[in-house]
């Protein structure tokens, strides 16, 4: 089944690469050495999985690469040149010793770019195939994860069971003669074109997976563990990967309870926590490392977040109306597949307190009746939490703040319970907002007089 993740979620979490080099989750993992490797990484990143066996295979592959640092060497310049060579239009229809020698003599007398591309491209591709074959043959097949073993078998089969096996006889040749160049060019660009492409695609996938492993070590991420019984999940040492010195948090769901109701004052860390949690869920369903010390979770069939929702001018929706339409969209997805991970940050922030209270209470009670999936919903309306106290499907977490010498102090740590702090009015007074407004009015009146 396809894993559901929409544009709003991708925007909320800054998942994909941005045009101006702004921070994105993808950029954290992009340590690729080749253009093709980056394209493969983008493909892996864009399509989360909901099959536990495929996820565990991918996790096993990345874990192996994290531990075994003997990586496949990737040369961007050589690979780019190889791709240019393979795209040349003058594909040979046959090969002969005489034709090859005639071309070489003509090039020696009158050098041209066409033959230079062929000569250099054949040599680089020959060296690459020999290197690939030696690299994968040297791996201990008893220790390999399934994906890497499949790659090993692909390389051996594409080389040993095709005309590409002739390449191995040239292992010690520093320079190819005219006959070798003509023969291999015929193999590479016509007779064994598909085998050559398979080998290059494999190199790019290796580049992508090695990039993920490198990023995992660099950023101190860890690989997730999947629970097969659809039960609760647990995450320790969770942090937001964009923060330079993040505060880590532990979070566990409670068996039988599908809704986490999160309270806390403004700026206490609710939104950052929900983003970090959601990013981890998304990365886990790629089989990628997550920004946490440890993560155990069941497989979900989708992730839908509502964190940075705005109004929709094109459709004529106010912020509140857009919230309603977003909830309706989530509800429609739950009808199709109710095993979703759903996040709402500050539900109904776009309306008055009374409507926000009534709406939040109704929506959360409705979500709590779902037997599958998980819902994390934050608010600063603690009165809603009090009304939900009797709902056995809801559990409560909060972030706190305290006033220390009339200065708000945040520890950004999540704990069980319901927050009681109210510091919004204090912040308004501290910044002297009301005085600024009143002084502006007095100056305006003085100017008129």
C-alpha positions in Angstrom: 0.0 0.0 0.0 1.2 3.5 -0.9 2.4 5.7 2.0 0.3 8.9 2.2 2.2 12.2 2.6 0.9 15.4 1.1 2.3 18.8 0.1 1.2 20.5 3.4 3.1 17.9 5.4 6.2 18.3 3.2 6.0 22.1 3.7 5.5 21.8 7.4 8.5 19.7 7.9 10.8 21.3 5.2 11.3 17.8 3.8 12.5 18.5 0.3 15.4 20.5 -1.2 14.8 24.2 -1.7 15.9 26.3 -4.6 17.9 28.9 -2.5 19.8 26.4 -0.4 17.6 26.9 2.7 17.6 24.2 5.3 15.8 21.0 4.4 15.7 17.5 5.7 16.8 16.2 2.3 19.9 18.4 2.4 21.0 16.7 5.6 21.3 13.4 3.8 22.7 14.7 0.5 26.4 13.7 0.6 26.3 12.2 -2.8 29.3 12.3 -5.1 27.6 12.0 -8.4 24.7 13.6 -10.3 23.1 10.2 -10.8 23.5 9.4 -7.1 21.7 12.6 -6.1 18.8 11.7 -8.4 18.6 8.2 -6.8 18.6 9.8 -3.4 15.8 12.1 -4.4 13.8 9.1 -5.6 14.4 7.2 -2.4 13.5 10.3 -0.3 10.3 11.0 -2.2 8.6 7.6 -1.8 8.2 6.4 1.8 7.3 2.8 2.3 4.7 0.9 4.3 5.9 -2.6 3.8 7.8 -3.7 6.9 10.0 -6.3 5.0 11.2 -3.7 2.5 11.9 -1.2 5.3 13.9 -3.7 7.3 16.0 -4.6 4.2 16.8 -0.9 3.7 17.6 -0.4 7.4 19.9 -3.4 7.2 21.7 -2.0 4.1 22.3 1.4 5.7 23.4 -0.2 9.0 26.0 -2.3 7.1 27.3 0.8 5.4 27.5 2.8 8.6 29.6 0.0 10.2 31.7 -1.0 7.2 33.5 2.0 5.9 35.1 0.3 2.9 32.9 2.2 0.5 32.6 2.1 -3.3 34.7 5.0 -4.7 32.6 7.4 -6.7 34.2 9.8 -9.2 31.8 12.5 -10.3 33.9 13.7 -13.2 34.5 10.2 -14.6 30.8 9.3 -14.3 29.7 12.4 -16.0 32.1 11.9 -18.8 30.9 8.3 -19.2 27.3 9.5 -19.5 28.3 11.9 -22.2 30.1 9.2 -24.0 27.2 6.8 -23.9 24.9 9.5 -25.3 26.9 10.0 -28.5 24.8 9.6 -31.6 27.3 7.7 -33.8 26.5 4.2 -32.3 28.4 1.5 -34.1 26.3 -1.2 -35.9 29.1 -3.7 -36.0 32.8 -4.0 -35.2 35.8 -5.0 -37.2 39.6 -4.9 -36.7 40.1 -3.0 -39.9 37.5 -0.4 -39.2 38.9 0.2 -35.7 42.4 0.6 -37.0 41.3 3.0 -39.8 39.5 5.2 -37.3 42.5 5.3 -35.0 44.9 6.3 -37.9 42.5 9.0 -39.0 42.3 10.4 -35.5 46.1 10.3 -35.2 46.4 12.3 -38.4 43.5 14.6 -37.8 42.3 14.7 -34.2 38.6 15.3 -33.6 36.4 15.5 -30.5 34.2 12.6 -31.6 36.9 10.0 -31.5 38.4 11.5 -28.3 35.1 11.1 -26.5 34.9 7.4 -27.6 38.5 6.7 -26.7 38.4 8.2 -23.3 34.8 7.0 -22.6 35.7 3.4 -23.4 38.7 3.5 -21.2 36.9 5.0 -18.2 34.0 2.6 -18.5 36.4 -0.3 -18.8 38.2 0.7 -15.6 34.9 1.2 -13.9 33.6 -2.2 -14.8 36.8 -3.9 -13.6 36.7 -1.9 -10.4 33.1 -2.8 -9.8 33.7 -6.4 -10.4 36.7 -6.6 -8.1 34.9 -4.6 -5.4 31.9 -6.7 -5.2 33.7 -10.0 -5.6 35.9 -9.0 -2.5 32.8 -8.7 -0.3 32.1 -11.4 2.2 28.8 -12.8 0.8 27.8 -14.4 4.2 27.8 -11.0 5.9 26.0 -8.9 3.3 22.5 -7.4 3.7 20.0 -8.6 1.1 20.1 -5.4 -1.0 23.9 -5.4 -1.2 23.9 -9.2 -2.0 21.5 -8.5 -4.8 23.9 -5.8 -6.1 26.8 -8.2 -5.9 24.9 -10.8 -7.9 23.9 -8.1 -10.5 27.5 -7.0 -11.0 28.8 -10.6 -11.4 26.0 -11.6 -13.7 26.2 -8.5 -15.9 29.9 -9.0 -16.3 30.5 -12.8 -16.4 27.4 -13.8 -18.3 27.6 -11.1 -21.1 30.2 -9.9 -23.5 31.4 -7.5 -20.8 33.5 -10.4 -19.5 36.0 -9.4 -22.2 36.7 -6.3 -20.2 38.3 -8.4 -17.4 41.0 -9.6 -19.8 42.2 -6.0 -20.1 42.8 -5.6 -16.4 46.5 -4.9 -16.7 46.4 -2.7 -19.8 47.1 0.9 -19.1 46.2 1.9 -22.6 43.7 0.3 -25.0 44.7 -0.3 -28.6 42.5 0.6 -31.5 41.0 -2.9 -31.8 40.1 -3.0 -28.1 38.5 0.5 -28.3 36.4 -0.4 -31.3 35.2 -3.7 -29.9 34.3 -2.4 -26.5 32.6 0.6 -27.9 30.4 -1.8 -29.9 29.6 -3.7 -26.7 29.1 -0.7 -24.5 26.8 1.3 -26.7 25.0 -1.4 -28.6 25.3 -5.1 -27.8 25.5 -4.8 -24.0 23.9 -1.4 -23.6 21.3 -2.5 -21.1 23.9 -4.3 -19.0 26.1 -1.2 -18.9 23.1 0.9 -17.9 22.3 -1.6 -15.1 25.8 -1.3 -13.7 25.7 2.5 -13.8 22.3 2.6 -12.1 23.7 0.3 -9.4 26.7 2.7 -8.9 24.2 5.6 -8.4 22.1 3.6 -5.9 25.3 2.8 -4.0 26.2 6.5 -4.0 22.8 7.3 -2.5 22.9 4.7 0.2 26.5 5.6 1.1 25.4 9.2 1.4 22.6 8.3 3.8 25.1 6.2 5.9 27.6 9.1 5.9 24.9 11.6 7.0 23.8 9.2 9.8 27.3 9.2 11.3 27.8 12.9 10.8 24.6 14.0 12.5 24.5 11.3 15.2 21.2 9.8 13.9 20.1 6.2 14.6 18.3 3.6 12.6 14.7 2.8 13.6 13.3 -0.6 14.7 9.9 -1.6 13.5 7.3 -3.3 15.7 5.2 -5.9 13.9 2.3 -6.0 16.3 0.9 -2.5 15.5 1.4 -1.6 19.1 2.7 1.5 20.8 6.0 3.2 19.9 8.9 4.6 21.8 11.5 7.2 21.0 14.4 8.4 23.1 16.8 11.3 22.6 14.6 12.9 20.0 15.8 16.2 18.6 15.1 18.6 15.7 17.9 18.2 13.2 18.0 21.8 12.2 18.9 23.1 15.7 22.6 23.6 16.5 22.3 22.7 20.2 19.0 20.9 20.5 17.4 19.7 23.7 16.6 16.0 23.5 13.3 14.5 24.5 11.9 11.0 25.2 8.4 10.1 24.1 6.3 7.0 24.3 2.8 6.3 23.3 0.5 4.4 25.7 -1.0 1.1 24.7 -4.7 1.5 23.9 -4.5 5.3 23.7 -4.4 6.8 20.2 -4.4 10.5 21.0 -1.6 12.5 22.6 -2.9 15.9 23.7 -0.1 18.3 24.1 -0.3 21.5 26.1 2.1 24.3 27.0 2.5 28.1 26.8 3.7 29.8 23.6 7.4 29.3 22.8 7.7 26.3 25.2 8.7 23.9 22.4 5.4 22.2 21.3 5.8 23.0 17.6 9.5 22.1 17.5 8.8 18.8 19.2 5.9 17.9 16.8 8.1 18.7 13.8 11.0 16.6 15.2 8.6 13.7 15.9 7.0 13.9 12.5 10.3 14.1 10.7 11.4 11.0 12.5 8.2 9.2 11.5 8.8 10.2 7.8 12.5 9.2 7.8 11.7 5.9 9.5 9.3 5.0 6.7 12.1 5.6 4.2 14.2 3.2 6.2 16.6 6.1 6.9 18.2 7.0 10.2 16.2 9.3 12.5 17.3 12.3 14.7 17.1 10.3 17.9 19.1 7.9 20.0 16.6 5.2 19.5 13.2 4.7 17.9 10.8 1.8 17.9 7.6 2.1 16.0 4.9 0.2 14.1 4.6 0.8 10.4 2.0 3.4 9.5 0.4 3.9 6.1 0.7 7.7 6.0 1.8 10.9 7.7 -0.4 14.0 7.7 0.7 17.2 9.6 -0.9 20.6 10.0 1.6 22.9 11.6 2.2 26.0 9.4 -1.3 26.3 7.8 -2.2 29.7 6.4 -5.3 31.1 4.7 -6.0 30.3 1.1 -6.6 33.4 -0.9 -7.1 31.5 -4.2 -10.0 29.6 -2.9 -11.3 32.5 -0.7 -10.7 30.6 2.5 -10.0 32.3 5.8 -7.5 30.7 8.1 -10.3 29.1 10.1 -12.0 27.9 7.0 -8.7 26.4 5.7 -8.4 24.6 9.1 -11.8 23.1 8.6 -11.0 22.0 5.1 -7.8 20.5 6.3 -9.5 18.5 9.0 -12.0 17.3 6.3 -9.2 16.2 4.1 -7.6 14.2 7.0 -11.0 12.6 7.7 -11.3 11.6 4.1 -7.9 10.0 4.2 -8.8 8.2 7.4 -11.8 6.7 5.6 -9.5 5.2 3.0 -6.8 4.1 5.4 -7.1 4.8 9.1 -3.6 3.6 10.0 -2.2 7.2 9.7 0.1 9.3 11.9 -1.7 12.6 12.2 -0.4 15.9 13.7 -2.2 19.1 14.4 -0.4 22.0 16.0 -2.6 24.6 17.8 -5.9 23.3 16.5 -8.3 26.1 15.5 -5.9 29.0 16.1 -7.7 31.0 13.4 -11.0 31.6 15.3 -12.3 32.9 18.6 -11.7 31.1 21.9 -15.2 29.7 22.2 -15.3 28.2 18.8 -11.7 27.0 19.2 -12.7 25.2 22.4 -15.8 23.6 21.1 -14.2 22.7 17.8 -11.1 21.2 19.4 -13.1 19.1 21.8 -15.4 17.7 19.1 -12.6 16.9 16.7 -10.3 15.3 19.3 -13.2 13.1 20.6 -13.9 12.0 17.1 -10.3 11.2 16.4 -10.0 9.2 19.6 -12.6 6.7 18.4 -10.3 5.4 15.6 -8.9 2.0 16.5 -5.8 2.4 14.3 -3.3 5.2 13.7 -2.0 7.8 16.0 -2.9 11.5 16.7 -0.7 14.2 18.2 -2.6 17.4 18.8 -1.3 20.5 20.6 -3.1 23.5 22.0 -2.7 26.3 24.6 -6.4 25.9 25.6 -5.9 23.9 28.8 -9.7 24.0 29.3 -10.0 21.4 26.5 -7.7 19.1 28.3 -9.8 19.2 31.4 -12.9 18.2 29.4 -10.9 15.3 27.8 -9.8 13.9 31.2 -12.5 11.2 31.1 -11.6 10.0 27.6 -9.8 6.7 28.0 -8.3 6.9 24.5 -6.4 10.2 25.2 -3.2 10.7 27.2 -1.6 14.0 28.1 1.8 15.5 27.8 3.0 19.1 28.2 5.8 21.5 28.0 6.4 24.0 30.9 7.8 27.4 31.6 8.4 29.4 34.7 9.0 33.0 35.6 12.4 33.6 37.1 12.8 37.2 38.2 9.9 38.0 35.9 11.8 36.5 33.0 10.2 33.4 31.3 12.5 30.3 31.5 11.9 27.3 29.2 13.5 23.9 29.6 12.0 22.5 26.4 11.4 19.2 28.1 8.2 17.2 27.6 6.6 15.5 30.6 3.3 13.8 31.5 0.4 15.9 32.5 -1.3 19.2 31.6 0.4 22.6 31.5 -1.1 25.3 33.7 1.2 28.1 32.8 -0.1 31.3 31.2 2.6 33.7 30.2 1.1 35.3 27.1 -0.2 38.4 28.9 3.1 38.7 30.7 5.0 38.8 27.4 2.7 41.4 26.1 3.4 43.6 29.2 7.1 42.9 29.2 7.5 44.1 25.6 5.4 47.2 26.5 3.1 46.6 23.5 0.1 48.4 25.1 2.3 51.4 26.1 3.6 51.6 22.5 0.1 51.7 21.2 -1.1 54.3 23.7 2.0 56.5 23.1 1.4 56.3 19.3 -2.2 57.5 19.9 -1.0 60.4 22.0 1.5 61.5 19.4 -1.1 61.3 16.7 -3.5 63.5 18.8 -0.7 66.0 19.6 0.1 66.2 15.9 -3.5 67.1 15.0 -3.7 69.8 17.6 
